[in-house]
Amino acid sequence: MKRIENLVKEMAKTENVDENLKANNQMERVGKMNCIKQCAEEIVCNEIIYK
C-alpha cells in the first residue's frame, strides 16, 4: 500500500493535481485522481506479478 501511495503522490505532482485544482474544479480533480490511483495500482500489480 505504501508503494501505491508514493506513486499517487508523485504522479499527482507531475500532473499538477493540487489544492489549487481542488479549489477551482473539484470534479476534474476527482477524475484525475481516480485515473492516477488506478494507474498506480496497475503499476504495483505488474511489479508484483512480473517480478
Secondary structure, 3 states (H helix, E strand, C coil): CHHHHHHHHHHHHHCCCCHHHHHHCHHHHHHHHHHHHHHHHHHHHHHHHCC
